[in-house]
């Protein structure tokens, strides 16, 4: 498998591991990028971008980043907090009055960002096309009753996070959520990141496939049981209502929409560059970054049925939990995406990392492929 790109010689072990990973017959294509002190020290890509094995992965290939998108959305809305236009601990209903219905009057932006609001799923069955109707989804969430007392527990809002944060953002920023997020995060840093992809960019997008005969770790197996045997549970509804959530990622309408929880499109370079921009203060000031990255909740996640540790719009490291560590320092923070993509930063090393793939793994937390690369990077950096 031919690998392209460049790397500093001290990262030769990372290049060798990446090349080895791509020899796996199920691993179609991927890219990895590392920056240290804002300088790119490794930027590699390889494999195939299409489903037929005819289109090699290119330097500018894009891929659906899934939940890596959430941190971009969080930073955009935290910029509004930093400028005094929003308050982390003010009721969301102050900006979005309809949201206050059914016991949600006390829910704050902090609750939303840290998955403590009790709104990971919608009880009322929705048709597949609702996924692409922003106003309908926002109205459904405004009418929803929390699944638990807000602030008393946490549960990952896998897809609803996008409409919750996005609706608040569009009401305060004045632009549609996707445009506001790109304008506030990607554009100032010159990142190849898109939220609401133009049709003219479709030819650059890697086609997504799933690994076969791999059932993941224990957390993935618990989630699979809930999805298949408990269809009315909160966990199942978080991923299946609307029912099109799980099977839309290769569709043109999915790429065109802006869903701030799940459908940003970018590459490893854009993820590493985003986290480098956070570390060097170009996106948030020091005080806001510290607030964003401090632990807000930890414990068994009511949605994912495994232990999670959340800050505001990002995950904190859990070295004692399988598939839950960035394999760097204890201050590392970032966000994985479904199937394997991940972006994170290690402030102690001034290091930012991005990994993307179009071969989706079954893991609930972090993908072992990305973790192995991160461990190799850590060993090279020292």
N, C-alpha and C positions, 0 to 999 in steps of 0.2 A: 504494500500500500504506500503510495507516494505521499509524503508530507511536504507541504509548502509553508513558506514564511521565514521567520528569522528568530534567532535566540542567542543570548550571550552564552559563551562556552560553559560558564559555571552551571547552566541549566540544561546541560546535555542529557542528564538523567531523566529530566521531565520530557524532553523530546523523545527519548528512547521509549519511555512508558506510553506516551501518547501514540506512537507508531505501533507499539505492541497491541494496545487496545483496539486500534482500527483494523487489526488482522482478524478480529473476531467476526465470523461470518454474519452475525446479526447486526453488527455495528455499521450502519451505512455511512454516516458522515458526522463530523464534529469540528469544533474550533476551540482553542484555549488561548487566553491572553493574560499576561501578568505585567503589572506596572509596579515599580518601586520608586518612591519619591517622585511620582508623576512621570517617570521615564519608562517607556516600554522596554522590558528586558526579554520578553518572550511573546511571540504572536504567531501561532501555528494553526493550520487547517488542513483537512484531508478527507478522503472518502468521497461518497456520492451524495448529491443533493436531491436527486429525483428518485422515483419509485422503481424505475426500470434499469437503473445502473448505467445510464448513458450520459448523465450530466455531472461532471466532477464538481465538488465543492470549490467555490471560488473565494477569492479574498473578500468579496463584497456580498457573499451569500447571507441572506437573512433567515431567521427562524422564529417561530412563535415562542416567546419567552415565558408564557404562562404566568405563574405568580411572581416571577422576578419583577413583573410590572408593578406590583403593589408598592414597592419602595419608591419608585418614581412618583407615584400618586401621593404617597405620604409626604415626600419632600416638597412637592408643589403646594400642598395645603399647609405644611408647617412654615413655609415662607410667608403665607398670609397671617399665621399666628405671630411670626417674628415681626411683621410690619404693623401689628395691632389691629388687623381687620377681623380676626377671629380669636376666640379664647379657647384654650384647651379644655377648660373646666366649665365653660358656659353651656347651657342646654342647646342641643342641636335645633330644637324646635324654635329657638329665638330667630334663627335664620330660615328655617323650613317649618312653618307652623303646623302643617298637616301631620308632620312626623310625631308630634306629641301625643297622638291618640293611643289608647289602650296601654296605658302605663309607661309610656316612653318619654314623658315630660322631663325626666331627670337624666336622660342619657346625654353624655357629653361627647365631644370630639375625641377626647382621650379614651373613652370607652370604645368608640368605633375603631380607632387606630390600633388598640391593643386587644381586639377581639373579645372584649368583655361586655358588649352591648346586648348579647342574647339574641342576635338576629342572623344566625348563619344559614337559615332556611326559611322557606315560605310554605305555610300549611295548605293554602288554597291551590288546587291543581291548576297549572298554567299550560297553555298549548305551546308547541315547539316554537312557533313564530314570535312568542312573547320575548324570547331571548334578544331579539333585535329591535324591540320597541322600548326605548329608554323611558318614556313617560309612563308606560304601563308598569314597568318593573319598579320604578321609583314610587308609584302610587301603591303598588302591592306591599312594598316594604313600609311605607308610611302607615298602612292599615294593619300591619302585622303586630301581634302581641309577642313580647319577648318570651323566649323559651326558658329563661331563668331570670332571677332578679339581677338587673344590670349592675355590674361591679362586684358581684358575689361569686363569679366563676368565669371561665373563659372557654371559648370554643371557636375554632378557626372558621371565619367567614370566607370560604373558598372563592365564591363567585359574588355573593351579595355585597361584599366589601367594595366592589367596583361601583355599584350604584349608590351605596351609602356615602362613600367619600366623594364620588364624582358629582352627585347632586348638590352636596354642600359646596363643593369647589365651583361649580358653574354658577351657583346663586351669588357667590361672593366675588369671584374673579370676573364674571360677565361673559366669559367665553365658554364654548362647549368644553367638556372635561378633557377630551383628548388633546385638543389644541392648547388648552391651558397647561397641561402637564408637559407636553413637548416644548412649548415656548419657555417654560420655567426651568426645565432640567436639561433636556438634550440639546436644544439650540444654542444656549450660551457656551456649551462645552464642545460644540461641533460633532455631536455623536450621531451615528447612523442608527437612530432609534425612532420608531414610528408607532403611533397609537391612533389607528384609523388609517390603514395602509391604502395608498393610491393604487389604482389598477395598473398603472404604468410600472409599478415595482413588483408585481406578482411574479414575474419571470425570475426574480432573484430569490424567491422563498423556497427553502428546503421542504420537501414533502415529508410529512410525519408518518412514521410507521411504529408499530409496537414490537417489543421483544416477544418471542414465542417461548413457551415452556419455561417461563420464569415467573414464579409466584411471589417473589419478593421476600421481605422479612416478616416477622411476627406482626408488626404494626400493619403492614399491607394486607396480611391474611385476615386480620380482625376487620379491617375496613371492607374487604371483599365480602365477608360473611354478612355484614350489616347491609351492604348494597343489594345483595341477592336474596337474603332471607327475611329482612326487615324493611320492606319498601316504604312503609309509612313512618319510619323512624326519622328523627331529626338529622342524623348522619346521612341516611340515604337521600332525603329530600334536599340536603345541601348540595348534592352533586347531580340530582336527577329532576329537579323542578326549576325551570322548564326542562323537559326531557331531552332537549337538543344540546344541553351543556356538554355531555360526554362525547359527542360524535360530530362536532362541527368544525374542528380546528383546521381542516383542509379546505373548507368551503369558502368561496369568494365573499359571501355575506359576512362571515366571521372576520375575515381579514379587513374588510371595509369598516366594520363597526369599531367604536372605541369603547372598550370595556376595561376600566382602570385596574381591575383585579387580575386579568387573565390573558389579554391578547395583544400586549405590546410586541412588536417585532423588532429584532435587532440582532446583534452578533456578540461574540465574546469580547471584542474590542469595545463595543458600546457599554457593556456591563463593567469591564475594568475601568473604563474612562469615567463612568458615572461615579463609582466609588472613590476613584482618585479625586474627583471634584468635591466629594464630601469631605475627604481627609484634608484637602488643602484650603477649605473655606470658601470655595467659589459658589457653593449652593446654599449653605447655611452657616451662620456664625457659630463660634465655639460653644456658647451656652445652649443654643438650640440643638446642636448636634449631640451634646451631652444629654440633654433631656430626651431626645429621640432614641438614643441607644441604651439608656439605662433600663434595667429589668422592671417590667410592670406587672407581670404575672408569670407563674410557673406552676406546673402540676399536670394532672391528667386532663387532657383536652376533651371537652364534651362532644366535639365533632370528629376529631381524628382518632379518638380512643387510645391515645398514647400520650406520653409526657411531652409537652411543648413549653417553650420559654420565650415569651414575647416582650419586645420593647414597643416602640411606636412605629408601626409599619415595617418592622424588620424582626428577625429572629436573633436571639443571643445563643452563644455556644453552650452545648451540653455534652462535654467530653465523656460523661459516664453513661450516656444513652446511645445505643447502637444507631448508626446513621443519623446522628444529630449533632455532629461536630464539624466545624470548618477546618479542623486539623491545624490550627494556628494558635495564636495566643488567646488568653482568657477574655480579652476585650474585643475579640473579633465579632463582627455583626454583619448581617446580610440577609439574603432571601433565596431559597430554592424555588424552582418552578416544577410543575408536574412533568414527570418523564426524564428529568435529569439536568436541565439547565440550572445554573446557579451564579450569583454574583455576590461578592462579599469584600470586606476590608478588614485588615489587621492594623489598627493604629500603632501598635508597638513597633512593627516593622515598616510602617508607612507603605504598606503593600495592598494592592487591590487585585482582584482575581475575577475572571469571567470564563465560564465554560458553557458551551451550547452544543446541542445535538438534535438530529431529526429522528433518532432511534429512541423511542420512549421506553424507559425502564418502569417497573411496577412499584417503586418505592414511595412511601408516604412522606418521609422526611427528606434526607439528602441521598443522592445517588452515589453508590460506591465508586463508580468510575471517576466522578469529579473529586470525591474525597481522596482517592489514591493519587490523583494528580496534585491536589493541594498538599498532601503529605510530602510528596517528592519536591515540590516547590519549597516547603518549609525546611526540608533537609538541605537544600541547595543554598538557601539564604542564611541558615544557621541561627 
